[in-house]
Every structure is written in structure tokens, then in C-alpha cells.
């Protein structure tokens, strides 16, 4: 199955809203993982730190298997970070895993 990168960009001062939506977001990530379709996922810290504290995050990256670009876009558009308005922009792109 092809891979797709989902890149979401957070709105300004998103941390409290992000934390509120996180359990529902993680549930969807766990579902992809259980299906063996999740390659990697995680947030972009807003500052150069593993734990950005109150600075929060500037967005997220998900790389996962989907049957098509349309399916990946539909999946992304139903993520709580989208439906709750945390992401101001979402890009979905075909991804080719080369290394490692």
C-alpha cells in the first residue's frame, strides 16, 4: 500500500486546544498502528527542545499507508486536530520511504 505524509500546521497559541483534542487524536493514531499502517507520527516542537513546555508545538507529521491520496486526505480531514481547529493548514503528499 502506498505511503502518504500528512503535515499539519498549528494555529497560534494552540497548546491548550491541542492538549484537549490529544486523546481523540491519539486514538486514531493507535488505530493506524494496530492496523500496521503507521510508519511514524509526532509533533514539531515550536522551539528547539524535546519538551517545549508552554511554547507548545507548531504542527505535526504523520506518515502512514493509505489506499490512495484521496483516502489519505479524507482521513486527515477527520482528525480531531482538524475538526477542532488546531491545524490551520493540512497538506497530504505521496511519500516514498527510501532510508533506512
C-alpha positions in Angstrom: 0.0 0.0 0.0 1.4 3.5 -0.8 2.6 5.9 1.9 1.4 9.4 2.4 2.8 12.2 4.6 0.2 14.3 6.4 1.7 17.7 7.5 -0.5 19.8 9.8 0.4 23.4 10.8 -0.9 24.6 14.2 -2.7 27.8 14.8 -1.0 30.3 17.1 -1.3 29.5 20.8 -2.7 26.1 20.1 -1.3 24.2 23.2 -4.4 24.1 25.4 -6.7 23.2 22.5 -4.1 20.6 21.3 -4.0 19.0 24.7 -7.8 18.9 24.9 -8.0 17.1 21.5 -5.0 14.9 22.0 -6.8 11.8 23.5 -9.1 11.6 20.4 -6.1 12.2 18.1 -4.0 9.5 19.7 -6.9 7.1 19.5 -6.8 7.5 15.7 -3.0 7.0 15.7 -3.4 3.8 17.7 -5.9 2.5 15.2 -3.5 3.1 12.3 -0.7 1.4 14.4 -2.9 -1.6 15.2 -3.7 -2.0 11.5 0.1 -2.0 10.7 -0.3 1.2 8.6 1.5 3.8 10.8 5.2 4.4 9.9 5.8 7.4 12.2 4.0 10.3 13.8 4.8 13.2 16.0 4.7 16.9 16.7 7.1 19.7 15.7 8.2 21.5 18.9 7.8 25.3 18.5 11.3 25.7 19.9 14.4 23.6 19.6 13.7 21.4 22.6 12.4 17.9 23.2 9.9 19.3 25.7 8.9 22.8 24.5 6.8 23.5 27.6 4.4 26.4 27.2 5.9 27.2 23.7 3.9 24.2 22.5 4.1 22.9 19.0 4.0 24.3 15.5 2.4 21.3 13.8 2.6 17.5 13.3 3.8 14.9 10.8 2.1 11.6 10.2 3.5 9.0 7.6 1.1 6.2 7.0 -0.2 3.8 4.5 -3.5 4.6 2.7 -5.0 3.1 -0.5 -4.9 6.4 -2.3 -4.2 10.1 -1.9 -8.0 10.7 -1.7 -8.3 8.3 1.2 -5.3 9.9 3.0 -6.9 13.4 2.5 -10.3 12.2 3.8 -8.6 10.5 6.8 -6.6 13.7 7.6 -9.7 15.9 7.3 -11.5 13.9 10.0 -8.6 14.1 12.5 -9.6 15.9 15.8 -6.7 18.4 15.2 -8.5 19.4 12.1 -12.1 19.2 13.2 -11.3 21.1 16.5 -9.5 23.9 14.6 -6.0 23.2 15.9 -4.5 22.8 12.4 -4.9 25.9 10.2 -3.4 24.1 7.2 -3.0 20.4 6.3 -1.0 19.1 3.4 -1.2 15.5 2.2 1.6 14.3 -0.1 2.6 11.0 -1.5 5.7 9.8 0.3 8.4 7.4 -0.8 10.3 5.7 2.0 14.0 5.2 0.9 16.1 5.0 4.1 16.6 3.3 6.5 
